[in-house]
Amino acid sequence: MKKITLIIMSIITILSATTVDYEALHEKGRILYQTGSPQEALEVYQEILNYFPDDVDALLFRGRLFARLELYDLAEAELIHTLELAPDYLDAYYALASVYYWSGKLEDAARILTLWIEKDMENPDAFILSARVAIAGRKYAAARTFLELAGYYHADPDDIERLLHLINTPRLTTKWAAGISYEYLIVDQARPDWQQMQAFLTHDFNKILVTAEFKSYLRNNSIDNTIALDTYYKLWKKAYMNTRLQVGLNGTFMPVADVTVEVFQAIGTRHESAIGYRLMHYDSTAAHIPSVAWAIYPGKWYLRDKVSLIVNNGLNWQNQFTARFYFNDVDTYIQLMNVVGTDFDVFNNEWMQSVAFALSGSFALNENILLSSVLSWTRDEFLMNRLGGSVGFTYRW
């Protein structure tokens, strides 16, 4: 009996020592992980796993450390094994989705996030990371939905604002983009057809997006050329500004100077207001054009209405309505635009009533090349019809 008691006490002592060592090693590993010593932390977790090969906490931290060292394949394998051992380990879903996000495997990240949300649908971190993944894939409609849910479940408002800024402010997926387009318009009333060619170069400076543009117009057997500088940049919380300066090189029929300033203010996750001013200066006249606009993003739609007041020896107006539907991402869409009101006819030197429709679309041929096209119809003073079509290509790098 005495021997049995001694054996039991020995076993208890050994188990107690093992428990103390296990907890001490985990604490040491956590400290090294938090203080940015990944190699030393890896050694600690390897020691734990030597004794406890299926310890899911050690596997989780080692997977995170592999990811921190950008060893994404090892991190992925480690975290998948963790979830095989513990299918309800929520931190492992977060870690694995993060690894996929960092390594650019966005579809895999979205799949793991869906599984995580099914198990823990009130966790704001799941929706914040889902929004990041959607933004990386330029799926802005989905990102807005995730950010709404993140706010509902009390995510950090600053995190939401930072991600909304990425959605609301125009920006490139790359640093550079360049493009060309060509438009042909069939004009009735026995007038020569019109043509237009455009080339542009865009650079994203992170805080400001700059586009330089050149356009050449052929109308009624007359040629005019313009150059323009277009910028987008952040102003304050949820607000950004667009400025555009266009100069006519020939002064044949395009404005000698065409200046636009427009300020956009996002409201919540799905609304955006804007106020603008445009000055169109011709040799013979000038027009001052203040405007207000409101846009909403319901689901995969973008709807915007802009009303402009045209001040030029009297008052005129113009209304522009835009409806755009996004398919997989913001690079692939179809759009209908309707413009009703007054427009300036430089050939008759007068403002006239007009109505115009334009059906346009954009399609990503691959990660670098975009194809765009437009079909348009315009009727001025119910006298002259113009039917046009254009095609353009954009290359990003």
BATORVO-690386 format. One record per residue (C-alpha): x, y, z. Coordinates in steps of 0.02 Angstrom, whole numbers, plus 50000, padded with zeros to 5 digits. Layout:
residues N
c1->X	c2->Y	c3->Z
...
END
This chain:
residues 397
c1->50000	c2->50000	c3->50000
c1->50141	c2->50117	c3->50042
c1->50225	c2->50082	c3->49875
c1->50062	c2->50119	c3->49780
c1->50046	c2->50284	c3->49874
c1->50224	c2->50333	c3->49829
c1->50195	c2->50290	c3->49645
c1->50036	c2->50395	c3->49640
c1->50124	c2->50542	c3->49724
c1->50268	c2->50527	c3->49598
c1->50147	c2->50529	c3->49453
c1->50058	c2->50682	c3->49524
c1->50224	c2->50771	c3->49548
c1->50279	c2->50732	c3->49369
c1->50112	c2->50790	c3->49298
c1->50118	c2->50948	c3->49402
c1->50294	c2->50986	c3->49341
c1->50241	c2->50954	c3->49163
c1->50092	c2->51071	c3->49182
c1->50202	c2->51209	c3->49254
c1->50328	c2->51187	c3->49114
c1->50189	c2->51189	c3->48983
c1->50112	c2->51349	c3->49048
c1->50282	c2->51430	c3->49069
c1->50332	c2->51386	c3->48892
c1->50169	c2->51455	c3->48823
c1->50191	c2->51616	c3->48919
c1->50369	c2->51633	c3->48857
c1->50312	c2->51600	c3->48679
c1->50174	c2->51731	c3->48691
c1->50294	c2->51862	c3->48757
c1->50419	c2->51828	c3->48617
c1->50277	c2->51833	c3->48490
c1->50214	c2->52000	c3->48554
c1->50387	c2->52079	c3->48566
c1->50429	c2->52035	c3->48386
c1->50554	c2->51894	c3->48410
c1->50483	c2->51766	c3->48288
c1->50633	c2->51650	c3->48275
c1->50650	c2->51631	c3->48464
c1->50462	c2->51610	c3->48480
c1->50465	c2->51473	c3->48348
c1->50593	c2->51377	c3->48450
c1->50482	c2->51387	c3->48604
c1->50326	c2->51325	c3->48513
c1->50427	c2->51188	c3->48430
c1->50479	c2->51130	c3->48603
c1->50297	c2->51125	c3->48657
c1->50248	c2->51028	c3->48503
c1->50388	c2->50903	c3->48532
c1->50296	c2->50850	c3->48691
c1->50118	c2->50891	c3->48636
c1->50109	c2->50871	c3->48444
c1->49922	c2->50907	c3->48438
c1->49923	c2->51062	c3->48549
c1->49810	c2->51178	c3->48449
c1->49868	c2->51336	c3->48540
c1->50049	c2->51302	c3->48495
c1->50000	c2->51258	c3->48316
c1->49901	c2->51420	c3->48302
c1->50044	c2->51529	c3->48362
c1->50170	c2->51437	c3->48255
c1->50057	c2->51463	c3->48104
c1->50048	c2->51649	c3->48144
c1->50237	c2->51657	c3->48160
c1->50260	c2->51573	c3->47991
c1->50145	c2->51704	c3->47918
c1->50242	c2->51844	c3->48001
c1->50399	c2->51775	c3->47918
c1->50301	c2->51769	c3->47753
c1->50314	c2->51579	c3->47747
c1->50134	c2->51572	c3->47691
c1->50131	c2->51391	c3->47630
c1->50193	c2->51330	c3->47800
c1->50072	c2->51445	c3->47890
c1->49927	c2->51381	c3->47784
c1->49969	c2->51199	c3->47818
c1->49989	c2->51230	c3->48004
c1->49823	c2->51321	c3->48022
c1->49726	c2->51196	c3->47916
c1->49794	c2->51060	c3->48032
c1->49738	c2->51164	c3->48181
c1->49560	c2->51173	c3->48115
c1->49561	c2->50986	c3->48078
c1->49601	c2->50956	c3->48263
c1->49484	c2->51092	c3->48327
c1->49347	c2->51136	c3->48200
c1->49271	c2->51266	c3->48319
c1->49434	c2->51358	c3->48356
c1->49380	c2->51533	c3->48300
c1->49552	c2->51613	c3->48315
c1->49616	c2->51486	c3->48189
c1->49486	c2->51542	c3->48061
c1->49543	c2->51722	c3->48084
c1->49725	c2->51674	c3->48067
c1->49699	c2->51565	c3->47912
c1->49591	c2->51696	c3->47825
c1->49725	c2->51826	c3->47863
c1->49860	c2->51714	c3->47787
c1->49758	c2->51694	c3->47628
c1->49727	c2->51883	c3->47623
c1->49911	c2->51926	c3->47645
c1->49965	c2->51798	c3->47514
c1->49838	c2->51860	c3->47386
c1->49726	c2->51705	c3->47389
c1->49569	c2->51810	c3->47403
c1->49443	c2->51675	c3->47356
c1->49514	c2->51558	c3->47488
c1->49510	c2->51700	c3->47615
c1->49326	c2->51735	c3->47575
c1->49285	c2->51549	c3->47593
c1->49365	c2->51535	c3->47766
c1->49284	c2->51698	c3->47821
c1->49113	c2->51630	c3->47771
c1->49143	c2->51478	c3->47882
c1->49201	c2->51590	c3->48024
c1->49050	c2->51704	c3->48012
c1->48934	c2->51553	c3->48013
c1->49009	c2->51503	c3->48181
c1->49032	c2->51677	c3->48254
c1->48918	c2->51796	c3->48161
c1->48924	c2->51935	c3->48290
c1->49113	c2->51957	c3->48285
c1->49154	c2->52127	c3->48205
c1->49331	c2->52071	c3->48164
c1->49261	c2->51943	c3->48042
c1->49168	c2->52078	c3->47947
c1->49315	c2->52200	c3->47949
c1->49430	c2->52068	c3->47875
c1->49294	c2->52018	c3->47751
c1->49285	c2->52201	c3->47695
c1->49475	c2->52206	c3->47673
c1->49469	c2->52050	c3->47565
c1->49325	c2->52121	c3->47461
c1->49417	c2->52287	c3->47437
c1->49575	c2->52196	c3->47383
c1->49469	c2->52108	c3->47251
c1->49386	c2->52275	c3->47205
c1->49217	c2->52203	c3->47256
c1->49158	c2->52366	c3->47332
c1->48973	c2->52322	c3->47341
c1->49013	c2->52173	c3->47453
c1->49137	c2->52278	c3->47553
c1->49002	c2->52407	c3->47593
c1->48888	c2->52270	c3->47658
c1->49025	c2->52198	c3->47767
c1->49065	c2->52371	c3->47838
c1->48882	c2->52400	c3->47878
c1->48879	c2->52235	c3->47975
c1->49044	c2->52278	c3->48060
c1->48968	c2->52442	c3->48121
c1->48811	c2->52352	c3->48179
c1->48917	c2->52236	c3->48286
c1->49018	c2->52381	c3->48359
c1->49180	c2->52376	c3->48261
c1->49305	c2->52517	c3->48288
c1->49232	c2->52667	c3->48191
c1->49408	c2->52719	c3->48139
c1->49436	c2->52551	c3->48055
c1->49273	c2->52571	c3->47960
c1->49317	c2->52749	c3->47906
c1->49488	c2->52698	c3->47842
c1->49414	c2->52561	c3->47735
c1->49273	c2->52672	c3->47672
c1->49405	c2->52796	c3->47616
c1->49481	c2->52661	c3->47506
c1->49311	c2->52631	c3->47426
c1->49251	c2->52809	c3->47409
c1->49407	c2->52895	c3->47344
c1->49456	c2->52855	c3->47163
c1->49619	c2->52758	c3->47160
c1->49714	c2->52632	c3->47054
c1->49759	c2->52453	c3->47094
c1->49930	c2->52495	c3->47023
c1->50038	c2->52651	c3->47021
c1->50016	c2->52687	c3->46836
c1->49881	c2->52675	c3->46703
c1->49874	c2->52733	c3->46522
c1->49739	c2->52722	c3->46393
c1->49674	c2->52768	c3->46221
c1->49498	c2->52780	c3->46149
c1->49415	c2->52821	c3->45984
c1->49237	c2->52884	c3->45954
c1->49139	c2->52901	c3->45793
c1->48974	c2->52996	c3->45785
c1->48852	c2->52989	c3->45640
c1->48771	c2->53160	c3->45619
c1->48612	c2->53193	c3->45518
c1->48552	c2->53355	c3->45438
c1->48676	c2->53327	c3->45296
c1->48824	c2->53370	c3->45408
c1->48992	c2->53281	c3->45408
c1->49013	c2->53146	c3->45541
c1->49112	c2->53184	c3->45699
c1->49263	c2->53094	c3->45768
c1->49357	c2->53103	c3->45933
c1->49521	c2->53026	c3->45995
c1->49587	c2->53025	c3->46173
c1->49747	c2->52973	c3->46261
c1->49782	c2->52983	c3->46448
c1->49912	c2->52941	c3->46579
c1->49869	c2->52919	c3->46763
c1->49981	c2->52903	c3->46916
c1->49924	c2->52862	c3->47093
c1->50029	c2->52957	c3->47220
c1->49930	c2->52876	c3->47364
c1->49867	c2->53043	c3->47429
c1->49825	c2->53113	c3->47257
c1->49772	c2->53034	c3->47093
c1->49831	c2->53132	c3->46941
c1->49779	c2->53109	c3->46759
c1->49852	c2->53200	c3->46609
c1->49740	c2->53196	c3->46456
c1->49748	c2->53241	c3->46271
c1->49595	c2->53246	c3->46157
c1->49578	c2->53280	c3->45972
c1->49409	c2->53323	c3->45895
c1->49352	c2->53324	c3->45714
c1->49183	c2->53409	c3->45693
c1->49105	c2->53481	c3->45535
c1->49273	c2->53469	c3->45448
c1->49356	c2->53573	c3->45585
c1->49489	c2->53511	c3->45707
c1->49514	c2->53560	c3->45888
c1->49630	c2->53489	c3->46021
c1->49628	c2->53500	c3->46211
c1->49742	c2->53454	c3->46354
c1->49682	c2->53427	c3->46532
c1->49747	c2->53393	c3->46706
c1->49627	c2->53300	c3->46821
c1->49658	c2->53265	c3->47007
c1->49571	c2->53178	c3->47152
c1->49631	c2->53202	c3->47331
c1->49569	c2->53186	c3->47510
c1->49507	c2->53340	c3->47602
c1->49442	c2->53287	c3->47772
c1->49350	c2->53142	c3->47851
c1->49246	c2->53054	c3->47716
c1->49274	c2->53197	c3->47592
c1->49379	c2->53218	c3->47437
c1->49394	c2->53343	c3->47294
c1->49404	c2->53329	c3->47106
c1->49485	c2->53472	c3->47009
c1->49498	c2->53476	c3->46821
c1->49581	c2->53606	c3->46710
c1->49557	c2->53588	c3->46523
c1->49633	c2->53705	c3->46395
c1->49584	c2->53720	c3->46212
c1->49738	c2->53724	c3->46101
c1->49652	c2->53788	c3->45943
c1->49499	c2->53880	c3->46006
c1->49401	c2->53821	c3->45854
c1->49245	c2->53757	c3->45944
c1->49300	c2->53688	c3->46114
c1->49310	c2->53803	c3->46266
c1->49471	c2->53905	c3->46279
c1->49468	c2->53860	c3->46465
c1->49359	c2->53735	c3->46555
c1->49382	c2->53727	c3->46745
c1->49289	c2->53611	c3->46863
c1->49297	c2->53595	c3->47052
c1->49188	c2->53468	c3->47141
c1->49186	c2->53416	c3->47325
c1->49117	c2->53245	c3->47373
c1->49059	c2->53204	c3->47549
c1->49016	c2->53024	c3->47594
c1->48874	c2->52997	c3->47717
c1->48869	c2->52828	c3->47803
c1->48919	c2->52680	c3->47695
c1->48799	c2->52701	c3->47549
c1->48768	c2->52886	c3->47517
c1->48873	c2->53026	c3->47442
c1->48833	c2->53209	c3->47415
c1->48928	c2->53329	c3->47304
c1->48935	c2->53514	c3->47265
c1->49028	c2->53584	c3->47117
c1->49068	c2->53733	c3->47008
c1->49118	c2->53737	c3->46825
c1->49176	c2->53881	c3->46716
c1->49167	c2->53859	c3->46528
c1->49251	c2->54003	c3->46437
c1->49234	c2->54021	c3->46249
c1->49300	c2->54163	c3->46140
c1->49125	c2->54231	c3->46122
c1->49046	c2->54191	c3->46290
c1->49069	c2->54112	c3->46461
c1->48957	c2->54006	c3->46570
c1->48958	c2->53985	c3->46759
c1->48887	c2->53817	c3->46810
c1->48858	c2->53777	c3->46995
c1->48792	c2->53602	c3->47033
c1->48731	c2->53486	c3->47170
c1->48724	c2->53296	c3->47165
c1->48672	c2->53147	c3->47270
c1->48725	c2->52966	c3->47247
c1->48677	c2->52802	c3->47329
c1->48749	c2->52626	c3->47322
c1->48605	c2->52501	c3->47343
c1->48675	c2->52325	c3->47327
c1->48776	c2->52313	c3->47166
c1->48702	c2->52474	c3->47097
c1->48770	c2->52651	c3->47090
c1->48635	c2->52784	c3->47063
c1->48675	c2->52970	c3->47048
c1->48577	c2->53125	c3->47001
c1->48664	c2->53291	c3->46967
c1->48573	c2->53456	c3->46939
c1->48668	c2->53602	c3->46863
c1->48618	c2->53785	c3->46845
c1->48691	c2->53869	c3->46690
c1->48718	c2->54056	c3->46708
c1->48751	c2->54141	c3->46540
c1->48651	c2->54296	c3->46493
c1->48507	c2->54213	c3->46582
c1->48473	c2->54051	c3->46675
c1->48469	c2->53876	c3->46605
c1->48478	c2->53705	c3->46684
c1->48536	c2->53528	c3->46654
c1->48499	c2->53363	c3->46741
c1->48615	c2->53213	c3->46729
c1->48559	c2->53043	c3->46794
c1->48676	c2->52893	c3->46803
c1->48633	c2->52712	c3->46841
c1->48777	c2->52588	c3->46849
c1->48771	c2->52402	c3->46889
c1->48929	c2->52313	c3->46947
c1->48954	c2->52130	c3->46907
c1->49101	c2->52043	c3->46993
c1->49200	c2->52199	c3->47037
c1->49210	c2->52386	c3->47001
c1->49307	c2->52356	c3->46840
c1->49162	c2->52260	c3->46762
c1->49000	c2->52356	c3->46746
c1->48864	c2->52421	c3->46631
c1->48802	c2->52600	c3->46643
c1->48659	c2->52705	c3->46575
c1->48672	c2->52895	c3->46578
c1->48535	c2->53018	c3->46533
c1->48565	c2->53206	c3->46512
c1->48420	c2->53326	c3->46489
c1->48426	c2->53515	c3->46482
c1->48532	c2->53642	c3->46391
c1->48699	c2->53628	c3->46302
c1->48806	c2->53754	c3->46208
c1->48811	c2->53741	c3->46019
c1->48973	c2->53827	c3->45969
c1->48931	c2->53819	c3->45784
c1->48773	c2->53921	c3->45810
c1->48844	c2->54014	c3->45962
c1->48691	c2->53981	c3->46069
c1->48624	c2->53873	c3->46209
c1->48492	c2->53748	c3->46154
c1->48385	c2->53612	c3->46230
c1->48449	c2->53436	c3->46210
c1->48423	c2->53259	c3->46270
c1->48557	c2->53124	c3->46269
c1->48574	c2->52942	c3->46318
c1->48736	c2->52843	c3->46335
c1->48751	c2->52657	c3->46367
c1->48927	c2->52611	c3->46420
c1->49020	c2->52465	c3->46493
c1->49189	c2->52410	c3->46558
c1->49265	c2->52238	c3->46561
c1->49431	c2->52177	c3->46633
c1->49517	c2->52069	c3->46503
c1->49648	c2->52025	c3->46634
c1->49727	c2->52106	c3->46787
c1->49812	c2->52238	c3->46681
c1->49700	c2->52273	c3->46530
c1->49526	c2->52351	c3->46532
c1->49409	c2->52364	c3->46383
c1->49277	c2->52501	c3->46379
c1->49144	c2->52548	c3->46254
c1->49003	c2->52675	c3->46236
c1->48847	c2->52689	c3->46128
c1->48767	c2->52861	c3->46128
c1->48621	c2->52957	c3->46053
c1->48592	c2->53144	c3->46063
c1->48453	c2->53256	c3->45997
c1->48475	c2->53445	c3->46000
c1->48320	c2->53557	c3->45992
c1->48233	c2->53405	c3->45918
c1->48321	c2->53445	c3->45752
c1->48490	c2->53357	c3->45744
c1->48522	c2->53178	c3->45792
c1->48694	c2->53108	c3->45834
c1->48722	c2->52922	c3->45850
c1->48894	c2->52873	c3->45913
c1->49002	c2->52730	c3->45970
c1->49172	c2->52720	c3->46051
c1->49297	c2->52590	c3->46108
c1->49445	c2->52612	c3->46226
c1->49583	c2->52514	c3->46309
c1->49670	c2->52546	c3->46475
c1->49833	c2->52464	c3->46530
c1->49882	c2->52464	c3->46715
c1->50054	c2->52427	c3->46786
END
